[in-house]
Amino acid sequence: MPDVPLKTSASNNCSDDAEQSFCIDADRVYDSCGDKDCLSEMRVFFTEANQNIINTAVSVRIREANILNTVVNVEPVTYHCGFYSVDMTFYFEIVLDVYSSDGSAPTTVNGLSVFAKRVILYGGNGNVAVFTSEPESTCVNPDESSLPVAKVQVAQPMALTACLTECCSPCMPSAAIPDCVTEYFGSAIVPSQARSVLATIGVFTIVQLKRTVQMLIPAFDFCVPDKECVTSTDNPCDMFSRVDFPVEQFFPPNLADIDPDNIETCGC
């Protein structure tokens, strides 16, 4: 491909040092969205051992929530050319403090909550199948070769509240549980029994639809490191000597010295 002259202007902040243009393969984001969801009263499912603890509990308190896995599926939207539905199934670990009697010390148990969500995004049109010389390059399903790739980013969930409830009939999560999630809990998740837990968490997500395209970019120079590597030692005292004294841990700032916009709430 012949070199393409670069267009420069005072508004694009480009440097005159750019010497050439190169064509690269890059993931272009065609559409994206961000959401802030309050997932209210999701049922928590447990292993058999943890379910037995829940069956004798008098109260529970949510400690934390973690994202374990997200299963993502992309399908074209009928009669809307270029648009795709992104179906996401989130698997959350819910960590609880379980109290067997009033005034007793809590027992910490974890369980599984599942939440499904769908968004519609524009992903462009394409009808190519990509094969490479890499070992993992395998046969392509013709129905899937032209689909864009969905990327889902999930921030650390915010644990809000949890409560005990009576379960009318045993039930399991509506979605299949991936093997990696079952392995994380160490044993199979059992159906909810007479007593169950409902948890409420807050989740922040960003969903993107992207395709690999060829893009022309200016090249300035190679990325040569501009600092020297610091050699670490095996002496822990040498490492500790470089740590600053934690003054703020011993002398917290006064309320008048704190920026009101940066005050963290307790989440009550």
C-alpha positions in Angstrom: 0.0 0.0 0.0 1.5 3.4 -0.9 2.1 6.0 1.8 -0.8 8.4 2.3 0.1 12.0 3.0 -1.0 13.1 6.5 -3.4 16.0 6.9 -2.4 18.3 9.7 -4.2 21.2 11.2 -3.9 23.4 14.3 -6.9 21.8 15.9 -5.9 18.1 15.9 -2.8 18.5 18.1 -0.8 16.3 15.7 2.9 16.6 15.7 5.0 17.2 12.6 7.2 14.3 13.7 4.8 11.7 12.1 6.8 10.1 9.3 4.5 7.4 7.9 1.1 5.9 8.0 0.4 2.2 8.7 -2.6 0.0 8.2 -3.4 -2.1 11.4 -6.2 -4.4 12.5 -8.1 -2.9 15.4 -11.3 -3.4 17.2 -13.7 -0.5 16.3 -16.5 0.1 18.7 -19.7 0.7 16.7 -22.0 1.3 19.6 -22.0 1.1 23.4 -24.1 1.9 26.4 -23.6 2.2 30.2 -26.1 1.2 32.9 -26.6 1.6 36.6 -28.9 -1.2 37.8 -30.3 -1.8 41.2 -31.0 -5.6 41.2 -33.7 -5.9 43.9 -34.5 -9.0 45.9 -32.6 -11.6 43.8 -32.9 -15.1 45.2 -29.6 -16.5 46.5 -28.9 -20.2 45.9 -26.5 -22.2 48.1 -24.6 -25.4 48.3 -26.2 -28.1 50.5 -23.9 -27.3 53.4 -24.6 -23.6 53.3 -28.4 -24.2 52.7 -28.5 -26.2 56.0 -27.1 -23.1 57.8 -29.7 -20.9 56.2 -32.5 -23.2 57.3 -31.7 -22.6 60.9 -31.0 -18.8 60.6 -32.9 -16.1 62.4 -31.4 -13.2 60.4 -28.8 -12.4 57.8 -26.7 -9.4 56.8 -25.1 -8.9 53.4 -21.3 -8.5 53.6 -20.2 -8.2 50.0 -21.1 -9.1 46.4 -18.7 -10.2 43.6 -19.1 -10.9 39.9 -18.1 -14.5 39.0 -18.9 -14.8 35.4 -21.0 -13.2 32.6 -22.3 -15.3 29.6 -22.9 -13.1 26.5 -24.9 -14.0 23.4 -25.3 -11.8 20.3 -28.2 -12.1 17.8 -29.4 -9.9 14.9 -32.6 -8.0 15.4 -35.3 -8.9 12.9 -36.3 -6.1 10.5 -33.6 -3.8 12.0 -30.6 -4.1 9.7 -27.3 -3.6 11.6 -28.8 -3.8 15.1 -28.2 -6.7 17.4 -29.5 -7.9 20.8 -26.9 -8.6 23.4 -28.2 -11.1 26.0 -26.2 -11.1 29.2 -26.5 -13.5 32.1 -24.6 -12.3 35.2 -23.5 -14.7 38.0 -22.9 -13.1 41.4 -21.3 -14.4 44.6 -23.3 -13.1 47.6 -21.4 -13.2 50.9 -23.6 -13.2 54.0 -23.2 -13.1 57.8 -25.8 -15.6 59.1 -27.0 -15.4 62.7 -28.5 -18.6 64.2 -29.8 -16.8 67.3 -30.1 -13.3 68.7 -26.7 -12.1 70.0 -24.8 -15.1 68.6 -21.6 -14.7 66.5 -22.3 -14.8 62.8 -21.3 -17.6 60.4 -20.1 -16.4 57.0 -21.5 -18.2 54.0 -21.6 -17.5 50.3 -24.3 -18.2 47.7 -25.1 -17.6 44.0 -27.5 -15.1 42.4 -28.2 -14.9 38.7 -29.5 -12.0 36.7 -30.3 -11.8 33.0 -30.4 -8.6 30.9 -30.8 -7.6 27.2 -29.8 -4.5 25.4 -30.1 -3.5 21.7 -27.1 -1.9 20.0 -25.9 -1.0 16.5 -23.1 -3.3 15.3 -22.9 -2.5 11.6 -23.1 -5.0 8.7 -20.6 -7.6 7.8 -20.4 -10.9 6.0 -16.9 -12.2 6.3 -15.4 -15.2 8.0 -11.9 -14.8 9.5 -9.3 -17.6 9.6 -5.8 -17.3 10.8 -2.7 -19.6 11.0 -3.0 -19.7 14.8 -3.7 -23.2 16.3 -7.1 -22.1 17.8 -8.4 -21.1 14.4 -11.2 -23.6 13.8 -14.3 -24.1 11.6 -16.7 -21.2 11.6 -20.5 -21.4 11.9 -21.8 -19.5 8.9 -24.6 -18.1 11.0 -22.2 -16.5 13.4 -19.3 -15.4 11.2 -20.8 -12.0 10.4 -21.8 -11.1 14.0 -20.0 -8.3 15.8 -18.3 -9.1 19.1 -19.9 -8.0 22.4 -17.7 -6.8 25.3 -19.3 -6.5 28.7 -17.5 -4.7 31.5 -18.8 -5.0 35.1 -17.6 -2.9 38.0 -17.4 -4.3 41.5 -21.0 -4.8 42.6 -22.3 -2.8 45.6 -23.8 -4.9 48.3 -27.0 -3.2 49.6 -29.2 -5.5 51.7 -30.4 -9.0 52.2 -33.3 -10.7 54.1 -34.6 -14.1 54.9 -37.8 -15.3 53.3 -40.0 -18.4 53.2 -39.8 -20.3 50.0 -43.2 -21.7 48.7 -41.6 -24.4 46.6 -38.0 -25.4 45.7 -36.5 -23.7 42.7 -33.2 -23.4 40.8 -31.7 -20.5 38.8 -33.5 -19.9 35.5 -30.2 -20.1 33.6 -27.7 -22.9 33.4 -24.8 -22.6 35.9 -21.4 -22.7 34.1 -18.9 -25.3 35.3 -16.4 -22.6 36.5 -19.1 -21.2 38.8 -19.8 -24.6 40.3 -16.1 -25.2 40.8 -15.8 -21.9 42.5 -18.3 -23.0 45.2 -16.7 -26.4 45.6 -19.9 -28.4 45.2 -23.2 -28.3 43.3 -25.8 -25.6 43.9 -29.0 -27.2 45.4 -32.6 -26.0 45.0 -33.8 -23.4 47.4 -35.7 -24.9 50.3 -38.2 -23.8 52.9 -36.1 -20.8 53.9 -34.2 -18.7 51.4 -32.4 -15.3 51.1 -33.3 -12.3 48.9 -30.4 -10.0 48.2 -30.3 -6.5 46.6 -27.1 -5.2 44.9 -26.1 -2.3 42.7 -24.3 -3.0 39.4 -22.5 -0.7 36.9 -22.0 -2.1 33.4 -20.7 -1.0 30.0 -21.7 -2.9 26.9 -19.9 -2.5 23.6 -20.4 -4.0 20.1 -17.2 -4.0 18.1 -15.7 -5.4 14.8 -12.2 -5.9 13.7 -11.4 -3.5 10.9 -8.4 -2.1 9.1 -7.5 1.4 10.1 -4.9 3.8 8.8 -2.9 5.5 11.6 0.1 7.9 11.8 3.3 6.4 13.2 5.7 8.7 15.1 8.3 6.4 16.5 8.9 3.1 18.4 7.7 3.0 22.0 11.1 3.0 23.6 10.9 3.1 27.5 12.1 6.4 28.9 12.9 5.2 32.4 15.3 2.7 33.9 13.9 -0.5 35.7 14.4 -0.4 39.4 16.0 -3.6 40.7 14.1 -5.0 43.7 16.0 -6.6 46.6 15.1 -9.6 48.8 15.6 -7.6 52.0 12.2 -6.7 53.4 13.6 -4.0 55.6 15.0 -2.2 52.5 11.6 -2.3 50.9 9.9 -1.1 54.1 12.3 1.8 54.4 11.0 3.2 51.1 7.4 3.3 52.4 6.2 6.7 53.5 5.0 7.1 57.1 1.2 6.8 57.1 0.5 10.2 58.8 -3.2 10.3 57.9 -3.8 6.9 59.6 -2.7 8.4 62.9 -4.0 11.9 62.4 -7.3 11.9 60.5 -8.3 15.2 58.9 -10.8 17.4 60.6 -14.3 17.6 59.1 -13.6 21.3 58.1 -10.6 20.1 56.0 -12.6 17.5 54.0 -14.0 18.4 50.6 -17.8 17.8 51.0 -18.0 16.4 47.4 -15.5 13.6 48.4 -17.2 12.5 51.6 -18.0 8.8 51.4 -21.4 7.8 52.7 -21.9 4.7 54.8 -24.5 3.3 52.4 -27.3 3.4 54.9 
